[in-house]
Amino acid sequence: MYITITAQKINSTYGQSAAAFVDYLEKENEAKALDEIAYFFNQNTDEIQTSEVVHEIDINTSKLKNTEPKFYSITLNPSKRELLAIQDSPEALKRYTREAMKDYAKAFNRDIDGRPVTVEDLKYYAKVERERTFKGNDIQIIENQPYATKILHLKQRMKSIVNVKDAHSIKKIEQEIQRLEREAPHQLNGKRIVRGMSKPGPQSHIHIIVSRKDATDRYSLSPGSKYKASKIQMNGKLVKRGFDRDAFYKNAEQSFDALFNYKRNYVETYTARKTFLKNPSLYFSMITKLPTNERVLAFQILHKLGVDTSLLRIPTTKLQVTLKAINILKKGIGKAIQSGSIGI
């Protein structure tokens, strides 16, 4: 499970209204039949109209400054293995979203009317999306880019040839373009992968827009707080503040496992990802010390992500894999994390 929390962008594209962001989330409904449209939902209601989402987020902004985010975007990105475990069911993903938002509420170190924050205090709207397209930060696009650049230059050269007598030159350029198209390292159905191309396999994920303010528009609930948990004096009273992202990520992961009886491997856990980022040698050491069945599965998961797991089978000390192997594995797993394939 890969989870992100992002503040509303405030620039020329995203203004003080949620309309632009909600319109972006509606992109997948374009050209779909009425019975295929994916609607927004929240904790208690299905099939919420787009206009209601925009209106409810926009009016829930009391006392917020123009420079403060009015809402946050959360994405829940199950791995292919997780999607297969739930048969890529949109209804299952809706159930999971509602559990995850309970975990989101619990991660706030705040009191509302003398009690902890609950999911009923949140004003949020979510949508299950079934498709993904390749973007500029995907490893396939990055590694295909040198070929794309050469192809573009060749096409520009071809356009500049206006003399009919240069037909032979045009033919040679076309052949060179075809060669580059074939040799690009990442292909899909016999074609070079380019931006905007649909990704294969199950790609379902959830987009959530959640108001910065609570459902009563009285309290600010910011997951962007730099504090996990602390107390400050405000108007003579001791007030709690903070948001624990680690707790949210771990609990959301555990909620998925409990809801669907999912047997999570070590390399799929949030703890493993944090360990990899902070102490790669410990990460690899933990994998080699897993019980045999778990270790074999870990190798299979990493191998499917393009990681050379043979390096994990080389002789090691009790504490770490050799430095050379660590550096190579870091590169492979780093690419997988960058593309959103593994992590939380």
GUTOR-120866 format. One line per field, with one value per residue (C-alpha): residue number from 1; residue in three letters; x negated, y, z negated. Coordinates in steps of 0.5 Angstrom, whole numbers, plus 2048, in hexadecimal, padded with zeros to 3 digits. Layout:
<atoms>
n <- NUM, ...
res <- ALA, ...
u <- X, ...
v <- Y, ...
w <- Z, ...
</atoms>
This chain:
<atoms>
n <- 1, 2, 3, 4, 5, 6, 7, 8, 9, 10, 11, 12, 13, 14, 15, 16, 17, 18, 19, 20, 21, 22, 23, 24, 25, 26, 27, 28, 29, 30, 31, 32, 33, 34, 35, 36, 37, 38, 39, 40, 41, 42, 43, 44, 45, 46, 47, 48, 49, 50, 51, 52, 53, 54, 55, 56, 57, 58, 59, 60, 61, 62, 63, 64, 65, 66, 67, 68, 69, 70, 71, 72, 73, 74, 75, 76, 77, 78, 79, 80, 81, 82, 83, 84, 85, 86, 87, 88, 89, 90, 91, 92, 93, 94, 95, 96, 97, 98, 99, 100, 101, 102, 103, 104, 105, 106, 107, 108, 109, 110, 111, 112, 113, 114, 115, 116, 117, 118, 119, 120, 121, 122, 123, 124, 125, 126, 127, 128, 129, 130, 131, 132, 133, 134, 135, 136, 137, 138, 139, 140, 141, 142, 143, 144, 145, 146, 147, 148, 149, 150, 151, 152, 153, 154, 155, 156, 157, 158, 159, 160, 161, 162, 163, 164, 165, 166, 167, 168, 169, 170, 171, 172, 173, 174, 175, 176, 177, 178, 179, 180, 181, 182, 183, 184, 185, 186, 187, 188, 189, 190, 191, 192, 193, 194, 195, 196, 197, 198, 199, 200, 201, 202, 203, 204, 205, 206, 207, 208, 209, 210, 211, 212, 213, 214, 215, 216, 217, 218, 219, 220, 221, 222, 223, 224, 225, 226, 227, 228, 229, 230, 231, 232, 233, 234, 235, 236, 237, 238, 239, 240, 241, 242, 243, 244, 245, 246, 247, 248, 249, 250, 251, 252, 253, 254, 255, 256, 257, 258, 259, 260, 261, 262, 263, 264, 265, 266, 267, 268, 269, 270, 271, 272, 273, 274, 275, 276, 277, 278, 279, 280, 281, 282, 283, 284, 285, 286, 287, 288, 289, 290, 291, 292, 293, 294, 295, 296, 297, 298, 299, 300, 301, 302, 303, 304, 305, 306, 307, 308, 309, 310, 311, 312, 313, 314, 315, 316, 317, 318, 319, 320, 321, 322, 323, 324, 325, 326, 327, 328, 329, 330, 331, 332, 333, 334, 335, 336, 337, 338, 339, 340, 341, 342, 343, 344
res <- MET, TYR, ILE, THR, ILE, THR, ALA, GLN, LYS, ILE, ASN, SER, THR, TYR, GLY, GLN, SER, ALA, ALA, ALA, PHE, VAL, ASP, TYR, LEU, GLU, LYS, GLU, ASN, GLU, ALA, LYS, ALA, LEU, ASP, GLU, ILE, ALA, TYR, PHE, PHE, ASN, GLN, ASN, THR, ASP, GLU, ILE, GLN, THR, SER, GLU, VAL, VAL, HIS, GLU, ILE, ASP, ILE, ASN, THR, SER, LYS, LEU, LYS, ASN, THR, GLU, PRO, LYS, PHE, TYR, SER, ILE, THR, LEU, ASN, PRO, SER, LYS, ARG, GLU, LEU, LEU, ALA, ILE, GLN, ASP, SER, PRO, GLU, ALA, LEU, LYS, ARG, TYR, THR, ARG, GLU, ALA, MET, LYS, ASP, TYR, ALA, LYS, ALA, PHE, ASN, ARG, ASP, ILE, ASP, GLY, ARG, PRO, VAL, THR, VAL, GLU, ASP, LEU, LYS, TYR, TYR, ALA, LYS, VAL, GLU, ARG, GLU, ARG, THR, PHE, LYS, GLY, ASN, ASP, ILE, GLN, ILE, ILE, GLU, ASN, GLN, PRO, TYR, ALA, THR, LYS, ILE, LEU, HIS, LEU, LYS, GLN, ARG, MET, LYS, SER, ILE, VAL, ASN, VAL, LYS, ASP, ALA, HIS, SER, ILE, LYS, LYS, ILE, GLU, GLN, GLU, ILE, GLN, ARG, LEU, GLU, ARG, GLU, ALA, PRO, HIS, GLN, LEU, ASN, GLY, LYS, ARG, ILE, VAL, ARG, GLY, MET, SER, LYS, PRO, GLY, PRO, GLN, SER, HIS, ILE, HIS, ILE, ILE, VAL, SER, ARG, LYS, ASP, ALA, THR, ASP, ARG, TYR, SER, LEU, SER, PRO, GLY, SER, LYS, TYR, LYS, ALA, SER, LYS, ILE, GLN, MET, ASN, GLY, LYS, LEU, VAL, LYS, ARG, GLY, PHE, ASP, ARG, ASP, ALA, PHE, TYR, LYS, ASN, ALA, GLU, GLN, SER, PHE, ASP, ALA, LEU, PHE, ASN, TYR, LYS, ARG, ASN, TYR, VAL, GLU, THR, TYR, THR, ALA, ARG, LYS, THR, PHE, LEU, LYS, ASN, PRO, SER, LEU, TYR, PHE, SER, MET, ILE, THR, LYS, LEU, PRO, THR, ASN, GLU, ARG, VAL, LEU, ALA, PHE, GLN, ILE, LEU, HIS, LYS, LEU, GLY, VAL, ASP, THR, SER, LEU, LEU, ARG, ILE, PRO, THR, THR, LYS, LEU, GLN, VAL, THR, LEU, LYS, ALA, ILE, ASN, ILE, LEU, LYS, LYS, GLY, ILE, GLY, LYS, ALA, ILE, GLN, SER, GLY, SER, ILE, GLY, ILE
u <- 800, 7FD, 801, 7FF, 802, 801, 804, 808, 804, 805, 802, 805, 808, 80B, 80E, 813, 818, 818, 81B, 814, 812, 819, 819, 813, 815, 81B, 817, 818, 81F, 81F, 822, 825, 82C, 830, 830, 828, 827, 824, 827, 824, 825, 824, 825, 82C, 82F, 82E, 82F, 82D, 82D, 827, 82B, 82C, 825, 822, 828, 827, 81F, 81F, 824, 820, 81A, 81C, 816, 811, 80C, 80C, 805, 807, 809, 811, 810, 80C, 80B, 80A, 809, 809, 805, 806, 800, 802, 802, 807, 80B, 80B, 80D, 813, 815, 814, 81B, 81D, 822, 81C, 818, 81E, 81E, 817, 817, 81C, 818, 811, 815, 816, 80F, 80E, 812, 80F, 808, 80A, 807, 80D, 814, 81A, 81F, 81B, 81A, 815, 817, 81B, 81C, 823, 81F, 81C, 81F, 81C, 81E, 81B, 81B, 819, 815, 814, 80E, 807, 803, 7FC, 7F9, 7F2, 7EF, 7F1, 7EA, 7ED, 7EE, 7E7, 7E3, 7E7, 7E5, 7DF, 7E2, 7E8, 7E3, 7E0, 7E6, 7E9, 7E3, 7E3, 7EA, 7E9, 7E3, 7E8, 7ED, 7E8, 7E6, 7EB, 7E7, 7EA, 7E3, 7E1, 7E6, 7E1, 7DE, 7E6, 7E6, 7DF, 7E2, 7E8, 7E4, 7E0, 7E6, 7E9, 7E3, 7E3, 7EA, 7E8, 7E2, 7E5, 7E4, 7EC, 7F1, 7F8, 7FC, 7F6, 7F6, 7F2, 7F5, 7F6, 7F9, 801, 801, 805, 802, 803, 806, 80A, 809, 80F, 80D, 811, 811, 814, 815, 815, 817, 812, 817, 81C, 823, 825, 820, 81E, 817, 811, 80F, 808, 804, 7FF, 7FD, 7F6, 7F8, 7F9, 7FC, 7FB, 7FF, 7FF, 802, 808, 80C, 80A, 80C, 807, 809, 807, 804, 800, 802, 7FE, 7FD, 7F9, 7FF, 804, 800, 7FF, 806, 808, 804, 806, 80E, 80D, 80A, 80F, 815, 813, 80F, 809, 802, 7FD, 7F6, 7F0, 7EE, 7F5, 7F6, 7F5, 7F0, 7EB, 7EC, 7E9, 7E4, 7E2, 7E1, 7DE, 7D9, 7D9, 7D4, 7D9, 7DF, 7DB, 7D9, 7E0, 7E2, 7DD, 7DF, 7E6, 7E9, 7E8, 7EF, 7EF, 7E8, 7EA, 7F0, 7EC, 7E8, 7ED, 7F1, 7EA, 7E8, 7EF, 7ED, 7E7, 7E2, 7DC, 7DD, 7D8, 7D3, 7D7, 7D4, 7CD, 7C9, 7CA, 7C8, 7CC, 7CE, 7CE, 7CE, 7C7, 7C7, 7C7, 7CD, 7D1, 7CF, 7D2, 7D8, 7D9, 7DA, 7DF, 7E3, 7E3, 7E5, 7EB, 7ED, 7EC, 7F1, 7F6, 7F6, 7F4, 7F4, 7FA
v <- 800, 807, 80D, 814, 81A, 821, 828, 82C, 82F, 837, 83A, 83C, 835, 834, 83A, 83A, 836, 82E, 82E, 82D, 827, 824, 825, 822, 81C, 81B, 81A, 813, 813, 817, 813, 80E, 80B, 80D, 806, 806, 80D, 80D, 812, 815, 812, 813, 80F, 80F, 810, 80E, 811, 818, 81D, 821, 828, 826, 824, 82B, 82F, 82B, 82C, 833, 835, 832, 837, 83B, 840, 83C, 841, 842, 83F, 839, 832, 831, 82A, 824, 81F, 817, 812, 80A, 806, 7FF, 7FA, 7F5, 7F0, 7F3, 7F5, 7ED, 7EB, 7EF, 7EE, 7F5, 7F6, 7FE, 7FC, 7F9, 7FF, 803, 7FF, 800, 808, 808, 804, 808, 80F, 80C, 80B, 812, 815, 812, 814, 81B, 81D, 822, 822, 825, 826, 823, 81C, 819, 81B, 815, 814, 817, 81E, 81E, 821, 81C, 81A, 814, 811, 80A, 80B, 804, 807, 80A, 80D, 80E, 814, 818, 815, 80E, 80A, 807, 80E, 811, 80B, 80C, 813, 813, 80F, 814, 81A, 817, 815, 81C, 81F, 81A, 81C, 824, 822, 81F, 824, 829, 825, 828, 826, 820, 81E, 81D, 817, 812, 816, 816, 80F, 80E, 812, 80E, 808, 80B, 80D, 806, 803, 808, 806, 7FE, 7FF, 804, 7FF, 800, 7FD, 7FC, 7F7, 7F9, 800, 805, 807, 80E, 813, 813, 80B, 807, 802, 7FB, 7F6, 7F8, 800, 802, 807, 80C, 813, 817, 81E, 820, 827, 82B, 82C, 828, 826, 82C, 831, 833, 82F, 82E, 827, 828, 821, 826, 828, 827, 824, 81D, 81E, 824, 829, 831, 836, 83A, 83F, 83D, 835, 82F, 82D, 827, 827, 823, 81D, 817, 815, 80E, 80C, 80D, 80A, 804, 803, 804, 7FE, 7FA, 7FC, 7F9, 7F3, 7F2, 7F3, 7EF, 7E9, 7EC, 7E8, 7EE, 7EC, 7F0, 7F4, 7F6, 7FA, 801, 7FF, 7FC, 802, 806, 802, 801, 809, 80A, 804, 7FF, 7FA, 7F9, 7F8, 7F3, 7EF, 7EF, 7EC, 7E6, 7E5, 7E4, 7DD, 7D9, 7D9, 7E1, 7E2, 7DE, 7E3, 7E9, 7E7, 7E6, 7ED, 7F0, 7EC, 7EE, 7F6, 7F5, 7F4, 7EF, 7EB, 7E6, 7EB, 7E9, 7E2, 7E4, 7E2, 7E8, 7E9, 7E9, 7F0, 7F2, 7F1, 7F3, 7FA, 7F9, 7F5, 7FA, 800, 7FC, 7F9, 801, 803, 7FD, 7FE, 806, 806, 801, 806, 80C, 809, 808, 800, 7FF, 802, 804
w <- 800, 802, 7FF, 800, 7FC, 800, 7FF, 804, 809, 809, 80F, 816, 817, 810, 80D, 807, 809, 80A, 811, 815, 810, 811, 818, 819, 815, 81A, 820, 820, 820, 827, 82D, 828, 828, 822, 81F, 820, 81C, 815, 810, 80A, 803, 7FC, 7F5, 7F6, 7FD, 804, 80B, 809, 80E, 810, 80F, 808, 807, 809, 805, 7FF, 7FF, 801, 7FB, 7F6, 7F5, 7F0, 7ED, 7F2, 7F5, 7FD, 7FC, 7F8, 7FC, 7FB, 7FC, 7FD, 802, 800, 804, 803, 808, 807, 80A, 80F, 80A, 806, 80B, 80D, 806, 807, 80E, 810, 80D, 80C, 807, 803, 804, 801, 7FB, 7FA, 7FB, 7F6, 7F1, 7F3, 7F2, 7EB, 7EA, 7ED, 7E7, 7E2, 7E4, 7E2, 7DB, 7DA, 7D6, 7D8, 7D3, 7CE, 7D2, 7D7, 7DE, 7E2, 7E9, 7E8, 7E7, 7EE, 7F4, 7FA, 801, 804, 80B, 80D, 814, 818, 81D, 81D, 822, 823, 821, 821, 81A, 81C, 81D, 824, 827, 824, 827, 82D, 82E, 831, 837, 837, 837, 83D, 841, 840, 843, 849, 84A, 84A, 84F, 853, 853, 855, 85C, 861, 867, 86B, 86D, 866, 865, 864, 85E, 85B, 85C, 858, 853, 852, 852, 84C, 849, 849, 846, 840, 83F, 83F, 83B, 835, 82F, 82D, 831, 830, 836, 83B, 83A, 836, 82F, 830, 82B, 82B, 82D, 828, 823, 824, 81F, 819, 817, 812, 80D, 809, 809, 803, 802, 7FA, 7F7, 7F3, 7EE, 7EA, 7EC, 7E8, 7EB, 7E4, 7E3, 7E8, 7E9, 7ED, 7EF, 7F1, 7EA, 7E8, 7E1, 7E0, 7D9, 7D5, 7D0, 7D0, 7CC, 7D0, 7CD, 7C6, 7C8, 7C9, 7D0, 7D4, 7DB, 7E0, 7E5, 7E5, 7EC, 7EA, 7E6, 7EC, 7F1, 7EC, 7EA, 7F1, 7F3, 7ED, 7EF, 7F6, 7F3, 7EE, 7F3, 7F8, 7F4, 7F8, 7F7, 7F7, 7F9, 7F6, 7FC, 7FD, 7F6, 7F4, 7EF, 7F4, 7F9, 7F3, 7F1, 7F9, 7F9, 7F2, 7F2, 7F8, 7F6, 7F0, 7F5, 7F9, 7F3, 7F1, 7F7, 7F7, 7F0, 7F1, 7F1, 7F7, 7FA, 7F8, 7FB, 802, 802, 801, 807, 80B, 80A, 80B, 811, 814, 813, 817, 811, 812, 80C, 80E, 80A, 803, 804, 804, 7FD, 7F8, 7F1, 7EB, 7EC, 7F3, 7FA, 7FE, 800, 807, 807, 802, 807, 80D, 809, 807, 80E, 810, 80A, 80A, 811, 80F, 809, 80E, 813, 80D, 80E, 807, 800, 7FC
</atoms>
